Amino acid sequence: MDILVINAGSSSLKYQLVDKETLQVLAKGNCEKIGLDDSFHKFEIGELSETRVMPIPDHQSAVQAALDVMLDPEAGCLKNLSEIVAVGHRIVHGGEYFSESVIITDEVRRRIEECILLAPLHNPPALMALRACSILMPNATPVAVFDTAFHQTMPAKAFMYALPYSCYKEMKIRRYGFHGTSHHYVAERAALLLGRSLTDMKMVTCHLGNGCSLAAIDGGFSVDTTMGFTPLEGVMMGTRCGSIDPAIVSYLIENKDLTPDDVNNLMNRKSGLLGISGVSNDLRDVQEAAAAGNEQAALAEQMYAHSIKKYLGQYAFEMGGLDVVVMTAGVGENSARMRELIFHNLGTMGIIIDPARNALSGGERIISSDNSRVTVAVIPTNEELVIVKDAIRLIG
């Protein structure tokens, strides 16, 4: 009995097949450049690792390509499709409708469609993948796991914007937050690592990758988060600007002859580390350039750390204290230099990093010193595992 996890993007489809009993990953892969001439399927099954350049015209073809390699008589890991008992779909936006994962019904599907207006780049491909799986695996139970669900516990004082109240009532303009599956997972892992109850801890989790967000978690519940109505708000990211003065948008439109779409593209795809450094959206490249004397790259590195540090302090004050900080995702897990910059000079807040521990890599670990009042942990995220466990729980 296996669970298939699907994470669909506008031109990509990532997947994992996981054994329901052992939670072992049996196969994983990624179909890229869907709908383009140079589309390809990269996958791993056991010892086999392969990339196939092949036509992948749509998401149904991508799902079919994944199933074909898993059903291969020689190299595959499935005898037939009946072994897949559930398909867990990562859905970026569930609006205010969903505060937890659910089995997908016609009503759930309609709600996901209603949220397309809130996530026009993310929900449509997820729905395409959902339809494809329903056609190809009609007997597998479909499950939706929402990026926004974990943050539905935020109080109104945190999720509301100071716009006319009608903007919220009529258009649902509010802070939703994202990366919720990751924040929830690492918070629970931190509690296990420390041998403490989530209900007794005030925690800030930092998901730092190409997209970045922080979450304030009090007693196991999300009470605030940096991403807002869209994933653009909050800290500086790989290509996203994060929070800026909103008047900059109208200023650019009026004075640079840009359309709203132009500005949206500028803020989402040409800003952040890439926009400031002029080098790359990858922090590793930026840090290498900074070390070689590139002043813009050095500035980008400092701005990135500064934006995270601001929210870290804000959330500590919001919750009235801080017990744990968790670092996760590509940058959070792997960049000792960035962790050093973020936590530098925070001894007055009770955060003291041990340089030797911070320099280590791999696995779940504590990097704060023994005399640090606040524990700082590095915990690799595993959103796919959350989706698998939620699917198992829902199908019984």
C-alpha positions, -999 to +999 in steps of 0.1 A: +000+000+000+016+033-012+009+070-011+017+092-041+026+128-033+021+154-061+034+189-061+024+207-093+038+240-106+028+259-137+053+240-159+066+213-135+053+183-115+073+169-086+063+135-071+072+109-045+059+074-040+060+065-003+053+031+014+023+036+037+037+013+064+074+020+065+073+056+051+102+046+028+105+067-004+102+042-032+105+066-061+107+103-067+110+126-097+103+158-114+088+166-148+101+200-159+092+224-187+058+209-193+043+222-225+076+233-239+098+217-266+126+208-243+106+191-215+122+163-195+116+138-168+142+133-141+136+104-116+151+081-091+139+045-083+161+025-061+196+026-075+183+039-109+187+076-115+179+089-150+168+120-170+147+115-201+141+143-226+106+136-239+074+154-249+053+163-219+025+185-233+004+188-202+001+177-165-018+145-174+012+135-195+035+143-166+015+121-142+014+093-169+052+096-173+057+092-136+034+062-135+051+046-165+085+045-149+071+032-116+052+004-134+082-006-155+085-044-153+123-043-149+131-011-130+098-001-115+085-003-080+048-010-087+031-041-100-002-023-107-019+010-099-041-006-072-011-004-049-016+034-047-043+039-021-041+077-019-027+107-038-017+136-016-018+170-035+001+200-022-023+230-027-008+264-022-040+283-014-071+272+006-082+307+015-103+308+047-121+276+038-095+251+051-076+250+084-065+214+079-060+187+052-091+171+037-102+144+014-110+160-019-147+160-028-165+180-055-172+207-029-135+209-020-126+211-056-150+240-061-134+258-031-099+253-046-112+268-078-126+298-060-091+304-046-076+307-081-082+345-078-059+345-047-033+322-063-035+325-101+000+310-106-004+280-082-039+267-079-046+261-116-017+236-121-027+219-089-062+214-102-048+201-135-027+176-117-057+166-095-079+160-126-051+140-142-047+118-112-085+113-109-085+100-145-055+078-143-060+065-107-098+067-101-096+043-072-070+062-052-083+086-026-073+122-034-062+143-004-055+181-003-028+195+019-029+233+020+001+257+024-022+282+041-040+259+065-015+260+094-017+298+095-055+299+099-050+301+137-037+336+134-058+361+153-075+389+134-051+415+148-023+397+129-040+387+097-060+419+090-045+448+069-054+484+079-074+489+047-112+497+047-129+467+064-149+462+032-117+451+014-117+421+037-154+414+037-160+418+000-126+407-015-110+386+013-079+407+013-060+396+044-027+379+054-029+342+046+007+331+050+024+302+031+049+275+037+026+263+065+033+226+059+070+232+064+065+255+095+042+229+111+066+200+104+098+216+118+080+230+149+069+194+158+103+180+151+119+207+173+097+197+202+108+161+197+144+170+194+143+190+226+121+166+245+095+193+252+058+198+246+049+222+218+022+237+240+049+250+264+071+267+238+073+301+221+090+295+188+100+312+155+105+290+125+125+303+096+119+287+062+147+302+041+151+290+005+145+309-027+112+318-011+114+328+025+090+331+054+091+332+092+063+321+115+056+329+151+044+297+168+030+300+203+019+268+221+020+250+187-003+275+169+007+300+142+000+334+156+018+355+129+038+350+097+057+371+073+041+362+040+008+379+035-020+381+009+006+367-015+040+351-010+056+384-020+053+401+015+078+397+043+115+391+042+139+396+013+140+365-009+159+351-040+140+371-066+112+387-045+116+421-028+096+413+004+079+441+022+083+476+007+065+509+009+033+502-012+035+537-027+065+525-047+042+505-069+022+536-081+054+556-083+070+531-107+038+529-128+036+567-131+072+576-136+088+546-154+060+539-179+054+504-164+022+485-164+009+468-132+021+435-147+055+450-153+058+460-117+045+427-104+071+409-125+098+433-112+089+427-076+085+389-079+112+379-104+138+406-107+143+418-071+156+403-038+191+388-039+192+389-077+180+425-080+204+439-054+235+418-062+231+417-099+248+383-097+222+356-088+192+346-068+213+318-053+228+329-020+258+307-026+267+326-057+260+359-040+283+350-010+310+339-034+309+372-052+308+391-019+339+373-007+356+383-040+349+420-033+316+426-051+301+454-031+265+449-044+267+412-035+280+421+000+251+445+004+226+419-007+239+394+018+237+420+046+201+431+036+190+395+036+202+388+071+189+422+083+153+416+070+152+382+088+166+396+121+139+424+121+110+399+121+128+376+146+128+405+171+092+415+163+079+380+169+098+376+201+081+408+214+047+398+200+047+365+218+061+380+250+092+358+249+111+333+228+123+297+236+133+283+203+144+294+168+143+268+140+162+272+107+151+252+078+150+249+039+180+253+016+196+284+031+184+278+067+198+243+067+230+248+048+244+283+051+265+286+083+276+321+071+240+333+069+231+319+102+261+336+117+250+370+102+214+366+114+222+357+150+252+381+153+250+404+184+217+389+197+232+379+231+210+405+248+180+386+234+194+353+249+206+340+216+242+328+215+254+306+186+282+281+191+306+286+161+318+250+161+282+236+161+271+262+135+299+250+112+286+214+112+263+202+085+236+175+080+207+163+100+187+177+129+210+195+154+213+223+180+237+251+170+232+274+200+258+273+229+250+257+262+247+291+279+222+304+253+188+310+269+171+306+235+177+273+218+186+275+181+181+244+160+186+234+124+159+209+112+157+198+076+121+202+063+101+174+049+068+186+035+062+154+015+062+134+048+036+157+062+014+151+031+019+114+034+010+113+071-021+135+066-032+112+038-027+081+060-047+098+088-076+108+065-080+074+048-078+056+081 
